[in-house]
Amino acid sequence: MTQTTRRRSALLTPERLAELRALPYKEYLRTPEWKRKRMGAILRADRRCQVCNSPEQLTVHHRSYKRLGDEPASDLICLCRQCHDLFSRHGRLVYA
């Protein structure tokens, strides 16, 4: 376990992590834990899409759902709505 993982995990009790992982995904996205992680991802990306550099309609996409509730920064990517929709539809970024 890395120091960053230990620090991140120390902020969550095992009970709270279990609660977060038991929530339906849409409910998890309304939790204060997710809101903090989402904002952290947006700030790390300098408030821009990490693919096209747009500052408009930013979302945060999970690269992996394995650690939902205790996501490391590497599991999250900041995307604009257009890039996120392309990725969601095709499983990768495909431009016509």
C-alpha positions as CSV (number, residue, x, y, z in Angstrom):
1,M,0.0,0.0,0.0
2,T,1.4,3.4,-1.0
3,Q,1.6,6.4,1.3
4,T,-1.1,8.1,-0.8
5,T,-3.4,5.1,-0.6
6,R,-2.9,4.9,3.2
7,R,-3.6,8.6,3.5
8,R,-6.8,8.4,1.3
9,S,-8.0,5.3,3.1
10,A,-7.4,6.9,6.5
11,L,-10.0,9.5,5.7
12,L,-12.7,6.9,5.4
13,T,-13.7,4.4,8.0
14,P,-14.3,0.9,6.8
15,E,-17.9,1.3,7.7
16,R,-18.3,4.5,5.6
17,L,-16.5,2.9,2.7
18,A,-18.9,-0.1,2.8
19,E,-21.8,2.3,2.9
20,L,-20.5,4.2,-0.2
21,R,-19.9,1.0,-2.1
22,A,-23.4,-0.3,-1.3
23,L,-25.0,2.8,-2.7
24,P,-26.5,2.8,-6.2
25,Y,-24.1,4.7,-8.5
26,K,-26.4,7.8,-9.0
27,E,-26.7,8.1,-5.2
28,Y,-23.0,7.8,-4.7
29,L,-22.5,10.8,-7.1
30,R,-24.5,12.9,-4.6
31,T,-22.3,12.2,-1.6
32,P,-19.9,14.7,-0.1
33,E,-17.1,12.3,-0.6
34,W,-17.7,12.1,-4.4
35,K,-18.2,15.9,-4.6
36,R,-14.7,16.4,-3.0
37,K,-13.1,13.9,-5.4
38,R,-14.8,15.4,-8.4
39,M,-13.7,18.9,-7.6
40,G,-10.1,17.6,-6.9
41,A,-10.1,16.0,-10.4
42,I,-11.3,19.2,-12.0
43,L,-8.7,21.3,-10.2
44,R,-5.9,18.9,-11.0
45,A,-6.9,19.3,-14.7
46,D,-6.8,23.1,-14.3
47,R,-10.6,23.2,-15.0
48,R,-10.1,21.9,-18.5
49,C,-11.0,18.7,-20.4
50,Q,-7.9,16.5,-20.4
51,V,-8.6,15.5,-24.0
52,C,-9.6,18.6,-25.9
53,N,-8.7,21.4,-23.4
54,S,-12.3,22.8,-23.3
55,P,-13.3,24.6,-20.1
56,E,-17.0,23.9,-20.9
57,Q,-19.4,21.4,-19.3
58,L,-16.8,19.5,-17.3
59,T,-17.5,16.0,-16.0
60,V,-15.3,13.6,-14.1
61,H,-15.1,10.1,-15.6
62,H,-14.2,6.9,-13.7
63,R,-11.5,5.0,-15.6
64,S,-12.2,2.1,-13.2
65,Y,-15.0,1.3,-10.8
66,K,-13.0,-1.2,-8.8
67,R,-12.2,1.3,-6.0
68,L,-15.5,3.2,-6.0
69,G,-15.7,5.2,-2.8
70,D,-11.9,5.2,-2.3
71,E,-10.8,6.2,-5.8
72,P,-7.2,7.3,-6.3
73,A,-6.7,10.3,-8.5
74,S,-5.4,8.0,-11.3
75,D,-8.9,6.4,-11.6
76,L,-10.5,9.8,-12.5
77,I,-10.2,11.9,-15.6
78,C,-11.8,15.3,-16.3
79,L,-13.7,15.4,-19.6
80,C,-16.0,17.9,-21.2
81,R,-19.5,16.6,-21.9
82,Q,-18.7,16.0,-25.6
83,C,-15.6,13.9,-25.0
84,H,-17.4,12.1,-22.2
85,D,-20.3,11.2,-24.4
86,L,-18.0,10.0,-27.2
87,F,-16.1,7.8,-24.7
88,S,-19.3,6.5,-23.2
89,R,-20.8,5.6,-26.6
90,H,-17.7,4.0,-28.1
91,G,-15.6,2.9,-25.1
92,R,-12.9,5.2,-26.5
93,L,-12.6,8.6,-28.0
94,V,-13.7,8.5,-31.6
95,Y,-14.1,11.6,-33.7
96,A,-16.0,11.6,-36.9
